[in-house]
Amino acid sequence: CSFSSPSRCVTKHLNLRLRLDFRRRVIAGTVELTVEALEDGFSLLFLQTLDTRDLNIVSVSANQQPARFALGSKHSFKGTQLDITLPFHLSGQHVIVQVVYETSPSASALQWLTPEQTAGKKQPYLFSQCQAHHCRSMVPCQDTPSVKHTYYAQVSVPKDLVAVMSAVRDGQEEDPEDSGRVIYRFRQPVSMPSYLIAIVVGALESREIGPRSRVWSEKEFVDKAAFEFSETETMLKTAEYLAGPYVWGQYDILVLPPSFPYGGMENPCLTFATPTLLAGDKSLSTVIAHEISHSWTGNLVTNKTWEHFLNEGHTVYLERMIGRQMYGEPFRQFKAMGGWKDLQDSVNTFGANNPLTNLVPSLQDVDPDDAFSSVPYEKGFALLYHLEELLGGPVFMGFVKSYIQLFAYGSATTEDWKNYLFSYFKDQAEVLKRVDWNAWMYTPGMPPVKPRYDATLADACISLSQRWITATEPDLDGFSQSDVKTLSSHQLIEFLSLLLQENPLPLTHVKRMQEVYGLNAFTNSEIRFWLKLCVRSKWEEAVPLALQMATEQGRMKFTRPLFEVFNFSKYRDEALRVFTAHRAAMHPVTAGLVAKDLKVDA
C-alpha cells in the first residue's frame, strides 16, 4: 500500500523538526530524508516517490538545491504520491532530500483532543497512531514496513505541555523563537519502519517502575498505571531470556486517553496502552507482555508488507511463552484456548471463505485497516504451536530465537521465514513436508489442524457456561456467588466470552446473573463487556450502559462489537444517535469502521 519503490532507493535516516499548533490542529514540519540510491545514473527520484496523505507541501530540496516536485491524484487509502525530480544525477550514493510541509487538521495518524476529551480537562492533547499506513499523513516518507531507518526529532510545544516519542529522550530547552514554547529532542539509533514513529503531547507525568522503565500518563492515571504495570521488568528479563538482548534501551509505557483504538501499540521505547487495561488487579497486564514481545518480532524483525503479518503470530507465541515462564504452562494453555475461540469469532465475522482469513492474504486494492483482525495473531500462533508439537518445544523455541537473530534489523516475508525453518530443521525435513502449508497459509477459514490444548483451567469456565446455557427457569435459584468465588479474572472473562459464542440467553438468565455475580460493579473492562450479552438478550436496562461503555472508551475491541450488536435491534436508532453525538471524539480509524459496521455514510 505504498507508492514508493524501495527496490530503487531506501531511506536510511529521518531528521524531523516539528512545531505543533493546537489551535489550528496542524503540525508544521521539516523532514530531511537521507536516501541511499540502489541504482546508478538516474536523475528522477520517482523511485523515491514519497507517500503523503493530505499534506500541504511547501518546498522540496535535494542536497540544499531546490528540487521540482509534483503531487499525483488522491487514492482512496494510499493517499497521494509525491514525485521529486533531483537537480542532479545520482549514482549509487546518498542524497539528503528536505521537504517542508504542514499536516491537515484531519490527518488520519493524528488525534487532537480538546481539554474536555482528556482526563485532566485543562490542557489539550495530541497522540499519533501510524500503523498500518498512516505515517504518511504526519511525515512524507517511504511508508512501507520494508524500509527501516533511524530518526532524530525536535518537537516544539507550548511550555505547559510535555512531549514524548518512540525514541530515547535527548534533552529539552526553551524554544529560541518563542519563550512560551519548549523544544523536546529525541533520538532513535535503531532502524525501524515508519509505522513505529509515534508522538504524544499533553499534560503528562511519569513514574519510575524499573531500572529502564517509566509509566507516562495524565496525573489522573499515573499512579494506577505504575501499580498495574509494576511487573514490566520481570517481563522484559523473561523476554530477553527467551529471545535475546533488548536492543532499544528504554522501555516506557504510556497510558493514553480513552479514545485510543487499540489495546496497545508497540512503539519502540514507548509502548502505548489503553486505560481499559487499568483493572486494578494486574490481570490485564498480559497485553504489555505482547507489546514487549514486539520489541523482537515486529520492531526488530519486521513484516516486509502487510500481507506478511506472521510476526503477529510470533509475538503472540512469545507473549504466551512469557506467561508460561511467569505463571506456568497451564496458564499458557488456557490463553491459547481463548485465542482459538477469538480466531473462530473472526472467521465467523469475515465468513469462512473470505480470503482475508488467509494467514497470508492478498491485499491488492485492500485497505490494511479493513483487513485488521485476530486472524494473523491466532492463526499464526496456532501454526507455531503446531510446529512446536511436531518438532519439540525447547527445540522450536531455539529456532524462534535463531530466526530473530538472523533477520534482526531487517524485514522478512513469510517465505523467508519458511525457508529458514526448513534450513534450521533440515534433519527433520520429512516432518515439515507433512505440514499442509497451502491450507495453513493460503486457504481461508480455520486452520487444517486444531492444536490439542490442555483444558485444566478452562474446564471450570466451560462447566459454568454450560450450566447457564442449559438451565431452565426453575434452575436459576441454584446459582450463587460461590460459582465464581474461586475463578481468576482470566477465567471469569473466559466464562463470559463462552456465553457470547452461544445463542442469546433468556432475559431471566442475564438478570439472575447480575443478581448473583454483580457483574455491573466490576471495573475490569473485559468483564464489563458482558453488557453485549445483556443487549443480545434484550435487557432494556443494559442498553444505556452498553452505549456508555461504547463511547467512554474507544478501544475497537469493545466499541465496535457494542455498536454492532444494535445494528439489527429495535435500539438501532438510539445507537445511531449516540454514535453521531460521539463520533467527533472518536479516533478517525475507529469512527470510520463503526460507520461501516452500522452501515452509515463514512
C-alpha positions as CSV (number, residue, x, y, z in Angstrom):
1,C,0.0,0.0,0.0
2,S,2.9,2.3,-0.7
3,F,3.7,4.4,-3.8
4,S,7.4,4.3,-3.1
5,S,9.9,1.9,-4.8
6,P,12.3,0.6,-2.2
7,S,14.0,-1.6,-4.7
8,R,15.5,1.5,-6.3
9,C,16.3,3.6,-3.2
10,V,15.8,3.4,0.5
11,T,15.5,5.9,3.4
12,K,18.3,5.4,5.9
13,H,17.6,8.2,8.4
14,L,15.0,10.9,9.1
15,N,15.7,14.2,10.7
16,L,12.4,15.8,11.9
17,R,11.7,19.3,13.1
18,L,8.0,19.6,14.2
19,R,6.1,22.5,15.6
20,L,2.6,21.8,17.0
21,D,-0.2,24.2,16.6
22,F,-3.1,23.1,18.8
23,R,-5.4,26.0,17.8
24,R,-5.2,25.0,14.1
25,R,-4.7,21.3,14.8
26,V,-1.7,21.0,12.5
27,I,2.0,20.2,12.6
28,A,4.3,22.4,10.7
29,G,7.2,20.1,9.8
30,T,10.5,19.9,8.1
31,V,11.9,16.4,7.3
32,E,15.3,15.6,5.9
33,L,15.5,12.1,4.5
34,T,18.9,10.6,4.0
35,V,18.2,8.4,0.9
36,E,20.5,5.7,-0.5
37,A,20.3,5.1,-4.2
38,L,20.3,1.4,-5.1
39,E,20.5,2.0,-8.9
40,D,23.1,4.0,-10.8
41,G,22.7,7.0,-13.0
42,F,19.2,8.4,-12.5
43,S,18.1,12.0,-12.2
44,L,14.5,11.4,-11.3
45,L,13.6,10.4,-7.8
46,F,10.4,8.8,-8.9
47,L,11.7,5.6,-7.3
48,Q,11.9,7.7,-4.1
49,T,8.4,8.8,-4.7
50,L,7.3,9.6,-1.2
51,D,4.0,8.6,0.3
52,T,1.8,11.5,1.5
53,R,-1.7,11.9,2.7
54,D,-3.5,15.3,2.9
55,L,-0.2,17.1,3.4
56,N,0.4,20.6,2.2
57,I,3.9,20.5,0.6
58,V,5.6,23.9,0.8
59,S,9.0,23.2,-0.7
60,V,11.5,20.4,-1.6
61,S,15.2,20.5,-1.9
62,A,18.0,17.9,-2.5
63,N,21.4,18.5,-1.0
64,Q,20.3,22.0,-0.3
65,Q,19.5,22.7,-4.0
66,P,15.8,23.4,-5.0
67,A,14.1,20.4,-6.5
68,R,11.0,20.2,-8.6
69,F,8.1,18.1,-7.2
70,A,4.6,17.1,-8.2
71,L,1.7,15.5,-6.3
72,G,-0.3,12.8,-8.0
73,S,-4.0,12.2,-7.8
74,K,-5.5,11.1,-4.5
75,H,-6.1,7.4,-3.9
76,S,-8.8,6.3,-1.5
77,F,-6.5,4.8,1.1
78,K,-2.9,5.2,-0.2
79,G,-3.1,9.0,-0.2
80,T,-1.1,10.9,-2.8
81,Q,2.3,10.2,-4.2
82,L,4.9,12.9,-4.1
83,D,7.3,12.7,-7.1
84,I,10.6,14.6,-6.8
85,T,12.9,15.4,-9.6
86,L,16.5,15.7,-8.5
87,P,18.5,18.7,-9.8
88,F,21.5,16.4,-10.5
89,H,22.4,12.9,-11.5
90,L,22.8,10.4,-8.7
91,S,24.9,7.2,-8.9
92,G,24.9,4.7,-6.1
93,Q,25.3,7.3,-3.4
94,H,23.3,9.2,-0.7
95,V,21.3,12.3,-1.1
96,I,19.5,14.4,1.6
97,V,16.0,15.3,0.5
98,Q,14.4,18.0,2.5
99,V,10.6,18.5,2.5
100,V,8.9,21.4,4.2
101,Y,5.2,20.7,4.8
102,E,2.2,21.0,7.0
103,T,-0.3,18.4,8.1
104,S,-4.0,18.6,7.6
105,P,-6.3,19.1,10.7
106,S,-7.9,15.8,9.6
107,A,-4.6,13.8,9.4
108,S,-5.5,10.2,9.9
109,A,-2.5,9.5,12.0
110,L,-3.2,12.3,14.5
111,Q,-5.9,12.7,17.1
112,W,-6.2,16.2,18.6
113,L,-8.1,16.2,21.8
114,T,-9.8,19.2,23.4
115,P,-9.2,19.6,27.1
116,E,-12.7,18.2,27.7
117,Q,-11.7,15.0,26.0
118,T,-8.8,14.4,28.4
119,A,-8.8,13.0,31.9
120,G,-7.5,16.3,33.4
121,K,-9.9,18.6,31.4
122,K,-7.5,21.5,31.4
123,Q,-5.0,21.0,28.6
124,P,-5.3,19.8,25.0
125,Y,-3.7,16.5,24.0
126,L,-2.2,15.0,20.8
127,F,-1.4,11.4,20.0
128,S,-0.4,9.6,16.8
129,Q,-1.3,6.1,15.6
130,C,0.6,5.3,12.4
131,Q,0.1,1.6,11.9
132,A,-0.5,0.5,9.3
133,H,-0.1,3.2,6.7
134,H,-0.9,6.5,8.4
135,C,2.6,7.9,9.0
136,R,2.3,9.5,5.5
137,S,-0.4,11.8,6.9
138,M,2.2,13.1,9.5
139,V,5.5,12.9,7.6
140,P,6.2,12.5,3.9
141,C,8.1,9.2,3.8
142,Q,8.5,5.7,2.3
143,D,5.6,4.4,4.3
144,T,6.2,0.7,4.0
145,P,7.5,-1.8,6.6
146,S,10.1,-3.0,4.1
147,V,12.0,0.3,4.6
148,K,13.6,0.8,8.0
149,H,15.5,3.8,9.2
150,T,16.8,5.7,12.3
151,Y,15.4,9.1,13.2
152,Y,16.2,12.2,15.2
153,A,13.5,14.7,16.2
154,Q,13.0,18.2,17.7
155,V,9.5,19.0,18.8
156,S,8.3,22.5,19.7
157,V,5.2,22.5,22.0
158,P,3.6,25.0,24.4
159,K,5.6,25.1,27.7
160,D,2.7,23.8,29.8
161,L,2.8,20.5,27.8
162,V,5.2,17.6,27.7
163,A,6.3,15.7,24.5
164,V,7.4,12.1,24.3
165,M,8.2,9.9,21.2
166,S,9.1,6.4,20.2
167,A,12.7,7.2,20.8
168,V,15.2,7.9,23.6
169,R,14.7,11.3,25.2
170,D,17.6,13.6,24.4
171,G,17.0,16.8,26.4
172,Q,14.9,19.9,26.2
173,E,15.3,23.6,26.0
174,E,13.3,26.8,25.7
175,D,12.3,27.5,22.0
176,P,14.7,30.3,20.9
177,E,12.0,31.6,18.6
178,D,9.2,31.7,21.3
179,S,9.7,31.8,25.0
180,G,6.2,30.4,25.6
181,R,7.3,27.1,24.0
182,V,9.7,24.3,24.8
183,I,11.7,22.1,22.3
184,Y,12.0,18.4,23.2
185,R,14.7,16.3,21.5
186,F,14.6,12.6,20.7
187,R,16.9,10.1,19.0
188,Q,16.2,6.6,17.7
189,P,19.5,4.9,16.9
190,V,17.9,1.5,15.9
191,S,16.5,1.2,12.4
192,M,12.7,0.9,12.4
193,P,9.8,1.2,9.9
194,S,7.8,4.4,9.6
195,Y,4.6,3.0,11.2
196,L,6.5,3.0,14.5
197,I,7.1,6.7,14.6
198,A,5.0,8.0,17.4
199,I,4.4,11.2,19.2
200,V,2.3,12.2,22.3
201,V,1.9,15.7,23.7
202,G,-0.1,16.5,26.7
203,A,-0.1,17.3,30.4
204,L,2.0,14.2,31.1
205,E,3.6,12.9,34.3
206,S,5.8,9.9,34.8
207,R,6.7,7.4,37.5
208,E,9.7,5.0,37.5
209,I,8.7,1.3,37.6
210,G,12.0,-0.3,36.9
211,P,15.7,0.3,36.0
212,R,14.8,1.0,32.3
213,S,11.1,1.7,32.5
214,R,8.7,4.5,33.4
215,V,5.0,4.9,33.0
216,W,3.6,8.1,31.5
217,S,0.1,9.5,31.5
218,E,-2.0,12.3,32.8
219,K,-1.8,12.6,36.6
220,E,-5.2,11.0,36.9
221,F,-3.9,7.6,35.7
222,V,-0.2,7.7,36.5
223,D,-0.3,6.0,39.9
224,K,-2.8,3.4,38.8
225,A,-0.6,2.7,35.8
226,A,2.5,2.4,38.0
227,F,0.8,-0.3,40.1
228,E,-0.8,-2.1,37.1
229,F,2.5,-2.4,35.2
230,S,4.9,-3.0,38.1
231,E,5.9,-6.4,36.7
232,T,7.3,-4.9,33.5
233,E,11.0,-5.5,34.3
234,T,10.2,-9.2,35.1
235,M,8.5,-9.5,31.7
236,L,11.5,-7.8,30.0
237,K,14.0,-10.1,31.6
238,T,11.9,-13.1,30.7
239,A,11.7,-12.0,27.1
240,E,15.4,-11.5,27.0
241,Y,16.0,-15.0,28.3
242,L,13.7,-16.3,25.5
243,A,14.6,-14.1,22.5
244,G,17.9,-12.4,23.1
245,P,19.1,-8.9,24.3
246,Y,16.7,-6.0,24.4
247,V,18.3,-3.5,22.0
248,W,16.1,-0.5,22.4
249,G,17.5,0.9,25.7
250,Q,14.4,2.3,27.4
251,Y,11.1,0.5,27.7
252,D,8.5,3.1,28.8
253,I,4.7,2.6,28.8
254,L,2.3,5.5,28.0
255,V,-1.3,5.2,29.1
256,L,-3.4,7.2,26.6
257,P,-6.7,8.9,26.9
258,P,-9.7,6.6,26.5
259,S,-10.2,7.2,22.7
260,F,-7.0,5.2,21.8
261,P,-8.3,2.5,19.4
262,Y,-6.1,-0.5,20.3
263,G,-5.2,-2.4,23.5
264,G,-1.6,-1.5,23.0
265,M,0.8,-0.3,20.3
266,E,4.4,-1.4,20.3
267,N,6.2,1.9,19.5
268,P,9.9,1.4,20.3
269,C,10.9,2.8,23.7
270,L,7.3,3.9,24.4
271,T,4.6,1.3,24.3
272,F,1.1,2.8,24.1
273,A,-1.5,1.3,26.3
274,T,-5.3,1.8,26.6
275,P,-6.6,2.9,30.0
276,T,-9.0,-0.1,29.7
277,L,-6.0,-2.2,30.9
278,L,-6.2,-0.5,34.4
279,A,-8.2,-3.2,36.0
280,G,-6.8,-2.7,39.5
281,D,-5.5,-6.3,39.9
282,K,-2.8,-6.5,37.1
283,S,-5.0,-9.1,35.4
284,L,-4.9,-7.4,32.0
285,S,-1.1,-6.6,32.0
286,T,-0.5,-9.6,29.7
287,V,-1.2,-7.0,26.9
288,I,2.2,-5.5,28.0
289,A,3.8,-8.9,27.6
290,H,2.5,-8.9,24.0
291,E,3.9,-5.4,23.3
292,I,7.2,-6.2,24.9
293,S,7.4,-9.3,22.6
294,H,7.1,-6.9,19.6
295,S,10.5,-5.5,20.6
296,W,11.8,-8.6,18.9
297,T,9.1,-9.7,16.5
298,G,7.7,-6.7,14.6
299,N,10.1,-4.0,15.6
300,L,13.5,-5.8,15.3
301,V,12.3,-8.3,12.7
302,T,9.6,-6.6,10.7
303,N,7.0,-7.9,8.2
304,K,8.0,-6.9,4.7
305,T,4.5,-5.9,3.7
306,W,1.1,-6.0,5.4
307,E,0.4,-9.3,3.7
308,H,3.2,-11.0,5.6
309,F,1.9,-10.5,9.1
310,L,3.2,-13.7,10.6
311,N,5.2,-11.6,13.1
312,E,1.9,-11.1,15.0
313,G,1.8,-14.9,15.4
314,H,5.4,-14.9,16.6
315,T,4.5,-12.1,19.0
316,V,1.6,-14.0,20.5
317,Y,3.8,-17.1,20.7
318,L,6.5,-15.1,22.7
319,E,3.8,-13.4,24.8
320,R,2.4,-16.8,25.9
321,M,5.9,-18.1,26.5
322,I,6.5,-15.2,28.9
323,G,3.2,-16.1,30.6
324,R,4.4,-19.7,30.8
325,Q,7.7,-18.7,32.5
326,M,5.8,-16.4,34.9
327,Y,2.6,-18.2,35.7
328,G,3.1,-21.8,34.5
329,E,2.2,-24.0,31.5
330,P,-1.5,-24.3,32.3
331,F,-1.8,-20.5,32.0
332,R,-0.3,-20.6,28.5
333,Q,-2.6,-23.4,27.5
334,F,-5.6,-21.5,28.9
335,K,-4.7,-18.3,27.0
336,A,-4.1,-20.4,23.8
337,M,-7.6,-21.9,24.1
338,G,-9.1,-18.4,24.4
339,G,-7.1,-17.4,21.3
340,W,-8.5,-20.3,19.3
341,K,-12.0,-19.0,20.2
342,D,-11.1,-15.5,19.2
343,L,-9.9,-16.9,15.8
344,Q,-13.3,-18.7,15.4
345,D,-15.1,-15.4,16.1
346,S,-13.0,-13.5,13.4
347,V,-13.5,-16.3,10.9
348,N,-17.3,-16.2,11.6
349,T,-17.4,-12.4,11.3
350,F,-15.5,-12.3,7.9
351,G,-17.0,-15.5,6.6
352,A,-15.2,-18.8,6.3
353,N,-14.5,-18.3,2.6
354,N,-13.3,-14.8,2.9
355,P,-9.7,-14.5,1.6
356,L,-8.9,-12.0,4.4
357,T,-8.9,-15.0,6.8
358,N,-5.9,-16.4,5.0
359,L,-2.8,-16.3,7.1
360,V,-1.1,-14.7,4.1
361,P,-3.9,-12.8,2.4
362,S,-3.8,-10.8,-0.8
363,L,-4.2,-7.2,0.0
364,Q,-4.2,-5.9,-3.6
365,D,-6.6,-2.9,-3.6
366,V,-7.5,-3.7,0.1
367,D,-7.1,-1.1,2.8
368,P,-4.9,-2.8,5.5
369,D,-7.2,-1.3,8.2
370,D,-10.1,-3.2,6.7
371,A,-8.1,-6.5,7.0
372,F,-7.2,-6.0,10.7
373,S,-8.5,-8.9,12.9
374,S,-7.2,-11.6,15.2
375,V,-6.5,-13.9,12.2
376,P,-2.8,-13.2,11.9
377,Y,-2.4,-13.3,15.6
378,E,-4.2,-16.5,16.4
379,K,-3.9,-18.4,13.1
380,G,-0.2,-17.6,13.3
381,F,0.1,-18.7,16.9
382,A,-1.8,-22.0,16.1
383,L,0.7,-22.7,13.3
384,L,3.7,-22.1,15.5
385,Y,2.2,-24.2,18.3
386,H,1.5,-27.0,15.8
387,L,5.2,-26.9,14.7
388,E,6.2,-26.9,18.4
389,E,4.2,-30.1,18.9
390,L,5.8,-31.7,15.8
391,L,9.4,-30.6,16.4
392,G,9.6,-30.4,20.2
393,G,9.0,-27.4,22.5
394,P,12.6,-26.4,23.6
395,V,14.0,-27.1,20.1
396,F,11.3,-24.9,18.4
397,M,11.9,-22.0,20.8
398,G,15.6,-22.3,19.8
399,F,14.5,-21.8,16.2
400,V,12.5,-18.7,17.1
401,K,15.5,-17.2,18.8
402,S,17.8,-18.0,15.9
403,Y,15.2,-16.6,13.4
404,I,15.2,-13.3,15.3
405,Q,19.0,-13.1,15.4
406,L,19.3,-13.8,11.6
407,F,16.6,-11.3,10.4
408,A,17.2,-8.6,13.1
409,Y,17.2,-5.0,11.9
410,G,15.6,-6.2,8.6
411,S,12.2,-7.1,7.1
412,A,11.1,-10.6,6.1
413,T,8.4,-12.3,4.1
414,T,6.5,-15.4,5.2
415,E,8.5,-17.3,2.5
416,D,11.8,-16.0,4.1
417,W,10.6,-17.4,7.4
418,K,9.6,-20.8,5.9
419,N,12.8,-21.2,4.0
420,Y,14.8,-20.6,7.2
421,L,12.6,-23.0,9.1
422,F,13.4,-25.8,6.6
423,S,17.1,-24.9,6.7
424,Y,17.2,-24.9,10.5
425,F,15.4,-28.2,10.8
426,K,17.0,-29.8,7.7
427,D,17.3,-33.1,9.7
428,Q,13.5,-33.1,10.2
429,A,12.6,-32.1,6.6
430,E,10.2,-35.1,6.3
431,V,8.3,-33.9,9.3
432,L,8.0,-30.4,7.8
433,K,6.9,-31.7,4.4
434,R,3.9,-33.4,6.0
435,V,2.6,-30.0,7.1
436,D,-0.2,-28.8,4.7
437,W,1.4,-25.4,4.1
438,N,-1.1,-24.3,1.5
439,A,-4.0,-25.0,3.9
440,W,-2.3,-23.1,6.7
441,M,-1.2,-20.1,4.7
442,Y,-3.2,-19.6,1.6
443,T,-6.6,-21.1,2.4
444,P,-9.4,-19.1,4.1
445,G,-11.2,-20.3,7.2
446,M,-10.0,-22.2,10.3
447,P,-6.6,-23.9,10.2
448,P,-6.4,-27.5,8.9
449,V,-5.3,-28.8,12.4
450,K,-6.8,-27.9,15.7
451,P,-4.0,-28.0,18.3
452,R,-4.5,-30.1,21.4
453,Y,-4.6,-27.7,24.3
454,D,-4.7,-28.6,28.0
455,A,-8.1,-27.6,29.3
456,T,-7.2,-27.7,33.1
457,L,-8.0,-24.0,33.7
458,A,-10.7,-23.8,31.1
459,D,-12.8,-26.7,32.3
460,A,-14.3,-24.7,35.2
461,C,-15.3,-21.9,32.7
462,I,-16.8,-24.4,30.3
463,S,-18.7,-26.2,33.0
464,L,-20.2,-23.0,34.4
465,S,-21.1,-21.7,31.0
466,Q,-22.9,-24.9,30.1
467,R,-24.9,-24.7,33.4
468,W,-26.2,-21.3,32.3
469,I,-26.9,-22.4,28.7
470,T,-28.9,-25.5,29.7
471,A,-30.6,-24.0,32.8
472,T,-34.4,-23.8,32.8
473,E,-36.1,-21.1,34.8
474,P,-36.6,-23.3,37.9
475,D,-32.8,-24.0,37.9
476,L,-31.9,-20.3,38.4
477,D,-32.1,-20.5,42.2
478,G,-29.2,-22.9,42.1
479,F,-26.7,-20.2,41.0
480,S,-24.9,-18.3,43.7
481,Q,-21.8,-16.1,44.3
482,S,-19.8,-19.2,45.2
483,D,-19.9,-20.2,41.5
484,V,-17.3,-17.6,40.7
485,K,-15.5,-17.2,44.0
486,T,-12.6,-19.5,43.0
487,L,-12.3,-18.2,39.4
488,S,-9.5,-15.9,38.5
489,S,-10.2,-12.7,36.5
490,H,-8.9,-14.6,33.4
491,Q,-11.4,-17.4,34.0
492,L,-14.4,-15.1,34.6
493,I,-13.6,-13.3,31.3
494,E,-13.4,-16.7,29.5
495,F,-16.7,-17.8,31.1
496,L,-18.5,-14.7,29.7
497,S,-16.9,-15.0,26.3
498,L,-18.0,-18.6,26.0
499,L,-21.6,-17.4,26.6
500,L,-21.1,-14.8,23.8
501,Q,-20.4,-17.6,21.4
502,E,-23.8,-19.2,22.0
503,N,-27.3,-18.1,21.2
504,P,-28.6,-15.3,23.4
505,L,-29.6,-16.3,26.9
506,P,-33.1,-15.7,28.0
507,L,-33.7,-12.4,29.7
508,T,-34.4,-14.1,33.0
509,H,-30.9,-15.6,32.9
510,V,-28.9,-12.4,32.5
511,K,-31.0,-10.7,35.1
512,R,-30.2,-13.5,37.6
513,M,-26.6,-13.5,36.6
514,Q,-26.3,-9.8,37.5
515,E,-28.2,-10.6,40.8
516,V,-25.8,-13.3,42.0
517,Y,-22.5,-12.2,40.4
518,G,-22.9,-8.4,40.4
519,L,-21.1,-8.0,37.1
520,N,-22.0,-4.4,36.6
521,A,-19.9,-3.5,39.6
522,F,-16.7,-4.6,38.0
523,T,-14.3,-2.0,36.7
524,N,-12.3,-4.6,34.6
525,S,-13.3,-3.7,31.1
526,E,-13.1,-7.3,29.8
527,I,-15.8,-8.3,32.4
528,R,-17.9,-5.1,31.8
529,F,-18.0,-6.3,28.2
530,W,-20.7,-8.7,29.4
531,L,-23.1,-5.8,28.5
532,K,-23.0,-7.1,24.9
533,L,-24.5,-10.4,26.4
534,C,-27.2,-8.3,28.1
535,V,-28.2,-6.4,24.9
536,R,-28.3,-9.6,22.9
537,S,-30.8,-10.9,25.5
538,K,-32.9,-7.6,25.0
539,W,-32.4,-6.3,28.6
540,E,-33.5,-2.7,28.2
541,E,-31.8,-1.6,31.4
542,A,-28.4,-2.6,29.8
543,V,-28.9,-0.5,26.7
544,P,-27.7,2.8,28.1
545,L,-24.9,1.1,30.0
546,A,-23.7,-0.6,26.8
547,L,-23.8,2.6,24.8
548,Q,-22.0,4.4,27.6
549,M,-19.2,1.8,27.6
550,A,-19.0,2.0,23.8
551,T,-18.3,5.8,23.9
552,E,-16.5,6.4,27.2
553,Q,-13.6,4.5,25.7
554,G,-12.6,3.9,22.1
555,R,-10.8,0.6,22.1
556,M,-12.1,-1.1,18.9
557,K,-12.2,-4.5,20.7
558,F,-15.1,-3.2,22.7
559,T,-16.5,-0.2,20.8
560,R,-17.2,-2.0,17.5
561,P,-19.0,-5.0,18.9
562,L,-21.0,-2.9,21.3
563,F,-22.3,-0.7,18.5
564,E,-22.6,-3.6,16.1
565,V,-24.9,-5.6,18.4
566,F,-27.5,-2.8,18.0
567,N,-27.4,-3.0,14.2
568,F,-30.4,-5.3,13.9
569,S,-32.3,-4.5,17.0
570,K,-35.1,-2.0,17.8
571,Y,-32.4,0.2,19.6
572,R,-30.6,0.8,16.3
573,D,-31.9,4.4,16.1
574,E,-30.7,5.1,19.6
575,A,-27.3,3.6,18.8
576,L,-27.0,5.8,15.7
577,R,-27.9,8.9,17.7
578,V,-25.2,8.1,20.3
579,F,-22.7,7.3,17.6
580,T,-23.4,10.6,15.8
581,A,-23.1,12.5,19.0
582,H,-19.8,11.0,19.9
583,R,-18.2,10.5,16.5
584,A,-16.1,13.6,16.6
585,A,-14.4,12.5,19.8
586,M,-13.5,9.1,18.4
587,H,-10.3,8.1,16.7
588,P,-10.7,8.5,12.9
589,V,-10.0,4.8,12.3
590,T,-12.5,3.7,14.9
591,A,-15.2,6.1,13.7
592,G,-14.7,5.0,10.1
593,L,-15.0,1.3,10.9
594,V,-18.0,1.8,13.3
595,A,-19.7,3.8,10.5
596,K,-19.2,0.8,8.2
597,D,-20.5,-1.6,10.9
598,L,-23.6,0.5,11.3
599,K,-23.9,0.9,7.5
600,V,-24.0,4.7,7.7
601,D,-22.1,7.1,5.4
602,A,-18.4,7.3,6.2
